[in-house]
Amino acid sequence: MARKKTTRCPKKGTEFTEHGQEAIQEESHKCEMCYLWLKEHMPASFFENVAEEDVLLIAHSLMGFDLQDYFAHIHLKSSAIVLCLDSSDADLRILKHYQMYGIKDYRAFVSNVSPPFPKIKTRLRIATVHFTQNPEVETPIESEKKREILELVKVRNPEVTDAEFRKLIAGMSSRFLRAMTKERLTLALDMFFRTRTRDNCQYEVRYNEDWKTSKETPSMQVVLAWRNVPKHHFLYNVAKVVHRHGLSMRRVSATYIEPYTKSSTLILSLGLHGAKGKAAWEEADVTDFLQELVTLKYFEGQDIFEKTFVDSGLIRGNLGNLLKALSHFIHQTLVHADAHLYSLGNIEEGLCRHPELTVQLLEAFEAKFHPEKNNLKKYEKLKKSYLEQVSDLDTGNEANDTRRQNILRQGINFVEHVQKNNFYRNNKTGLCFRLDPKYMNYLPYGHKDKFPEQPYGIFFMKGMYYIGFHIRFKDLSRGGLRTVFPQKMEQMVWERNNVFSECYNLAYTQQKKNKDIPEGGAKGVIFLEPYDRLYSEEVIYKEELAQAGHSDEDIKGRLKEFRKEQKLEYLYQTQRSYVECFVTLLNCDIDGALRAKHIVDYYQKPEYVYLGPDENLHNPMIEWIAHYAKYYNYKPGGSFISSKPGAGINHKEYGVTSHGVNVCMEEVLKYIGIDPASETFTVKISGGPDGDVAGNQILNLYKYYPKTAKLMALTDVSGTIYDPDGLDLKVLAKMFKEVQPIRNYPPEKLNEGGFLLDLQTKREQSKYAQQTLLLRKNKGKVTEEWLSGNEMNHLFRHNVHQTVTDIFIPGGGRPRTLNDHNWKDFLDETGKPTSHGIIEGANLYLTP
């Protein structure tokens, strides 16, 4: 058989057949035809914004568009190009693939005819997606352009200095600056300056009445600036909201100012148009759209409620947020009937199983509270019909029916007993509801055992990865504001079941403490769980650092600092949201009329609430809360919160609580036959030398009983320690002054048989296991041991509880540390308590 004629290509040693040459020529011809088609049918703006070499890549991808099922990706180092057929959900289908990227620029261009493929009648959409980088690679802005921008900025913000402006411009994407018109850039910078003092979304809307004069001009422009907006999912979630409201994104430009810091700010310009080609305001309820858009940061998307109710069009997105809040409240009240039966997941399932009933529940809420459409007669009719249908539920599975009936009934009980809320307020940072405490009388279990007395008022809050409560037992009451911020996911899941009960029990305890003073007892509790968001942002940051060429060690250090700073910022942002929502429903005129708009108030009485400090409420936040109350003229003013720096007595500095604990300890010791002034006694404490109650009590032992007190064991969040001959009180007192936790205790000071478990020093045992450092004094030397996870947990949980002493002082630790399930951990092998007396310095350490 004759060999085919071959020729050589320029690369040495490579040969092509004639067929190969023909294929190359044919492909070149196809590519040329696709390129010419793009030139003829794509808008002029496409060629202004897409580099020539990228147009060639697009032409090449278009050749096999049909073989890729009419959806093609072109992946570049810091950007992507997507080709697809145009549709109302095209942006969603595109952005779905880039949820784990920070996106700084998104543009979509649509052809004027369908692409050149048989039977295809839909036009071609080409989207360019540019990702954030670290550091950003920028093209310098011309000096003249900078001067123009500065003049625009100073028109609306004359106080801005040249230095501030230079710093701002240096942190902005040049692509973003070039994409913005002068008017939009002026708005964007104005919104940015507003975010310096505000957490909520700062935005302005411009309507283009003459949009018909240019096919590419969007009819509505939204320009916004927002602090600490996540990169993960965000633009995709924006696209979902836009699509749900019958709109399409014509143009998106974004830039991040100071990303990966606590001041990180997103500036976003959205060009929107009606999905069917009409003006945005003709196809969508713009007010409802904006109300949902500005809550995107605060309510987790892509959950079961969104998929079941919002994406299917059963309810508006804003009502989806209400449903999320409602599910958390129902969970907090029903979980005490059966923690497994009424888990949060089962509550969500119960609300989704019969969607038509849940829709009616939300309609009842709107009938009662909509600022313009409230109608109590309609509400009562809806409530009656709803309850009848719930009672008639019968799927043949009695256990599931009963569970779902209880959940659905608690939903309408919630609506019935809510007296005022901020749901219809614009641009809020969370939802807040005041409930009539009689709600508790309708719980489907004997709640008096768990909640013996009815409070005076209950407030419930739901915002960005947090839920919160405020409970008071008298009209005039005071109590601390505590933030629970679990450091591990497992702890978070456990603690989440008890937020309402913790708040109730703390307020109830405070009420009993305040029996001899005019103020009643109250408490505020915030439960914060931002783990998913922190993790996803960390993943994006790590990827950007890796792409920028940073070393593994440098990446590790940057991530550690990022993690620390972000946790603190989430803490402060959550506390501000709680207070803002709370004050909205409190701030009133002397006759009780609320000053905030869009609130239907059935309570109609003035409420003056007073807060105090508690766990995780730092001085900067105490000052902010006092300033906020004064700024908005809430009647209590600065006295809205006590313990402001520079005013009053600092509890920790003066050891107020520990003084009472010490007096009580001395009296108990005398009662059991020990004179602490002259006789040796043993003590164990939960809490560390850096804590308020525990630290000051350690100082009391050193000051008043240096020769008789033997402190045998301590436990705090950093570890646990034991010494059979007693720890060195002088060293511990020094650690208290220096605010050091247990893990910093010098191990050489331990006596024979003593040990120190350091929870923060770990090593990898394997891919799936860690070991924790235990320092032990053995034969006069400090030795290292590495404990497995189970060994570490057992020692950490049981060290203090199993150490035998005369006195146990819970000076720190979470409520329910000793509870009805683990109380036997406090007994010795004979079944007797390991301490003769307990002086409870920490609230609710022993709680059923």
ZIJOHU-V785428 format. One record per backbone hydrogen bond with DSSP energy under -0.5 kcal/mol. CO is the residue of the C=O (numbers start at 0). NH is the residue of the N-H. If there is no record, write none. Layout:
co=<CO CO>
nh=<NH NH>
This chain:
co=<4 6 10 13 15 16 17 18 19 20 21 22 23 24 25 26 27 28 29 30 31 32 33 34 35 36 37 40 42 42 43 43 44 45 48 50 50 51 52 53 54 55 56 57 58 59 60 61 63 64 64 65 67 69 71 73 73 77 78 79 80 81 82 83 86 88 89 90 91 93 94 95 97 98 100 101 101 103 104 105 106 108 112 114 116 118 121 122 123 124 125 126 127 128 129 129 135 137 141 142 143 144 145 146 147 148 149 150 151 152 152 156 160 161 162 163 164 165 166 167 168 172 173 174 175 176 180 181 182 183 184 185 186 187 188 189 190 192 193 200 201 203 205 206 207 209 210 213 218 219 220 220 221 222 223 224 225 225 230 232 233 234 235 236 237 238 239 240 241 242 245 247 247 249 250 251 252 254 254 255 256 257 260 263 264 265 265 266 267 267 268 268 269 269 270 270 271 271 272 273 277 278 278 279 279 283 284 285 286 287 288 289 291 292 294 294 297 302 303 304 304 305 308 308 309 315 316 317 318 319 320 321 322 323 324 325 326 327 328 329 330 333 333 337 339 342 343 344 345 346 347 348 349 351 353 353 354 355 356 357 358 359 360 361 362 363 364 365 366 369 374 375 376 377 378 379 380 381 382 383 384 385 386 387 389 395 396 397 398 399 400 401 402 403 404 405 406 407 408 409 410 411 412 413 416 418 418 419 421 428 430 431 432 432 433 433 434 435 436 437 438 439 442 444 445 446 456 457 458 459 460 461 462 462 464 465 466 467 468 469 470 471 471 474 475 476 477 478 479 479 481 481 482 483 487 488 489 490 491 493 494 495 497 498 499 500 501 502 503 504 505 506 507 508 509 511 513 519 520 522 523 524 525 525 526 529 530 531 532 533 534 535 536 537 538 539 540 541 542 543 544 545 550 551 552 553 554 555 556 557 558 559 560 561 562 563 564 565 566 567 568 569 570 571 572 573 574 575 576 577 578 579 580 581 582 582 585 586 588 592 598 599 606 609 610 611 613 614 615 617 617 618 619 620 621 622 623 624 625 626 627 628 629 633 635 636 637 639 643 648 649 650 650 654 655 656 657 658 659 660 661 662 663 664 665 666 667 668 669 673 674 674 680 681 681 682 682 683 684 684 685 686 687 691 692 693 694 695 696 697 698 699 699 700 704 707 708 709 709 710 711 712 713 714 715 717 717 718 719 720 721 722 726 727 728 729 730 731 732 733 734 735 740 741 745 746 750 753 754 755 755 756 756 757 757 759 760 762 762 765 768 768 770 771 772 773 773 774 775 775 776 777 780 780 782 784 784 786 787 788 789 790 791 792 793 794 797 798 799 804 805 805 806 807 807 808 808 809 809 810 813 816 817 818 821 822 823 825 827 831 833 836 837 838 841 843 844 844>
nh=<17 15 13 8 6 20 21 22 23 24 25 26 27 28 29 30 31 32 33 34 35 36 37 38 39 40 41 111 45 46 46 47 48 49 50 53 54 55 56 57 58 59 60 61 62 63 63 64 67 67 69 68 70 84 82 75 80 130 75 128 73 126 71 124 89 92 93 94 95 96 97 98 100 232 102 103 131 253 129 251 127 125 123 116 119 120 114 85 110 83 108 81 106 79 103 104 137 139 145 146 147 148 149 150 151 152 153 154 155 155 156 159 164 165 166 167 168 169 170 170 171 176 177 178 179 179 184 185 186 187 188 189 190 191 192 193 194 195 196 202 224 222 220 208 210 212 213 216 207 271 205 222 269 203 267 201 228 265 233 236 237 238 239 240 241 242 243 244 246 245 274 249 272 107 270 105 268 256 266 257 264 260 263 227 256 225 267 254 223 269 252 270 221 271 249 250 218 219 247 276 273 281 282 282 283 285 288 289 290 291 292 293 294 295 297 298 464 306 307 308 309 310 313 314 312 319 320 321 322 323 324 325 326 327 328 329 330 331 332 333 334 336 337 341 342 346 347 348 349 350 351 352 353 354 356 357 358 359 360 361 362 363 364 365 366 367 368 369 374 373 378 379 380 381 382 383 384 385 386 387 388 389 390 391 392 397 400 401 402 403 404 405 406 407 408 409 410 411 412 413 414 415 416 417 435 601 602 433 424 463 461 421 434 459 418 419 457 438 439 440 441 442 444 446 448 450 471 434 469 432 467 430 464 465 528 462 526 460 524 458 522 455 456 476 519 609 521 611 481 523 483 525 484 527 491 492 493 494 495 496 497 498 501 502 503 504 505 506 507 508 509 510 511 512 513 514 516 477 472 470 481 468 483 527 466 533 534 535 536 537 538 539 540 541 542 543 544 545 546 547 549 548 554 555 556 557 558 559 560 561 562 563 564 565 566 567 568 569 570 571 572 573 574 575 576 577 578 579 580 581 582 583 584 584 585 586 606 594 591 588 600 601 608 478 641 480 616 482 617 620 621 622 623 624 625 626 627 628 629 630 631 633 632 636 638 639 640 610 646 650 653 654 655 658 659 660 661 662 663 664 665 666 667 668 669 670 671 673 672 675 677 678 709 805 806 711 712 808 686 714 810 714 690 695 696 697 698 699 700 701 702 703 704 704 708 680 710 682 711 726 722 684 720 686 718 758 759 715 756 713 754 725 728 731 732 733 734 735 736 737 739 738 743 744 748 749 753 776 721 757 774 719 758 760 772 761 772 764 770 768 764 765 762 786 757 775 784 755 777 782 752 780 777 782 775 773 786 771 791 792 793 794 795 796 797 798 801 802 802 835 835 836 683 809 838 685 810 840 841 693 816 818 846 822 824 825 826 833 830 827 804 807 839 840 844 815 817 846>
